Amino acid sequence: MSENQTATSSHAETEQSIEPRQLVVADSERRARLRDLAEELGEAVQVKRSVVGKIETMQRARQAAQADADAAREKWREKLREGDGTLTREVQKLRVAERSALSLAEEYGSFEEETAKDVPRVELETADLASKCISLRSAVIQEAAQQLYEETLMQVTDSLALAFEVFCRGENSGLPSRQKSTVDELAGQFFWRINRHICRRLDDAPVGDKVDAYLALPHFDLQDVDMDIVCSPARRQMLRKEVHGSEAA
């Protein structure tokens, strides 16, 4: 191998060695459980949307039937007044139409009430799952933070020790012994500078993107979850009693 080839190879190895390592958080039982819970939450939210959608559909149908009944009643009363109280065939048809619409409105109302009985159950299920997801997500983030901290510390300890030692010598260079700063004093200055440098980087968009990519947390569908119930164990307990009571009945 020629000297040029050796230099090129050495340069390539150096470039490869200084390329940033792709950070990948280690999988764990907690992370796997979080994925499962997120999927269960998504399914529960869809069930809740379906129940709420049915109730809203029944409400609209009931209101429309009631409006038809009101319109029919208004018409036959008007016809009755115009005919001086004569019960014509048209009046009779309008009265039949009114009764039919009222009956339909009543049926829709009954369906609405029956479907509404499922609301406490689906509310409780989504709230319980959301609470578990949020709690477990915090645990997963803490787990990932500890893992990354330990990995990073292992990688930079030697470099930081070298940089700190050079910093100490630079700060105390040329000073008499009695004027030299202690290691603790210099450590405060040294790590304060590092802290300031890190804090300036926290608002950078790439840092946030890298954090999201590293954590790779599953998406939670919380759009239709009642967060007031999620944040209140007391309200969830009340819902639980209501659900159990209706099931026992």
C-alpha positions, 0 to 999 in steps of 0.5 A: 500500500502506498503512502497516499493510500495509507493517508487516505485510509487513515483520514477516512477512518478518522472521519468515520470515528468523529461522525455522531453516533445514531442514538437509539433508545433500548427497548424494554418491557415498559416501552412494549407495554406502553405501545400496547396501552396506546393501541388499547387507548386508540380503540377505546377512543374509537368506541367512545366516538361511536357511542357519542356519534350514535347519541348525536344521530338519535338526538338529531333524528328525535328533534327532526321528528319532533319538528315534523310533529309540531309542523303537522299540529300547527297545520291541522289546527290552522285547517281546523280554524279555517273550517270552523271546527270541521274535522276534514279528511285533510285535518285527520291526515295531519293529525295522523302525521303528527301522532306518527312523528311524535311516536317516532320522536319517542322511539328515537328518544328511547334509543338515545337513552339506551345508548347513553347508558354506555357513556359512563362505561366508555368514559371510564375506560378511556380515562383509565387507559389515558391515565395509565398511558400518561403515567407509563410514558413518564416512567419510560422517559425517565428510563430513557433519560437514565440510560442516555445519561449513563451512556453519555457519561461513559463517553465523555468522562475522559474528555471532560476530565482532560478539559477540566484539568487543562482549565484548572492549570490555565486558571491557576497558571502563574499564581502563587500557591495561596492565590490559586483556586481550589478544585471545587471553586474551579469546578463551579466555574467550569461546569457553569460554563458547560451549563450555559452552553447546553442551555443555549442549545435547548431551544434549537429546533434540531435538539427537540427533533432529536429528542423526539426521534430518540424517545420514539414514543407512541402517539396517544389519541387524547382528543376525545378523552375527558382530561378532567376525569383522567386527572381526578381519581375521585371522579373515576371512582364515582364513575366506576361505582356508577358503571358497576351499579348499572351492571348489577341492576 
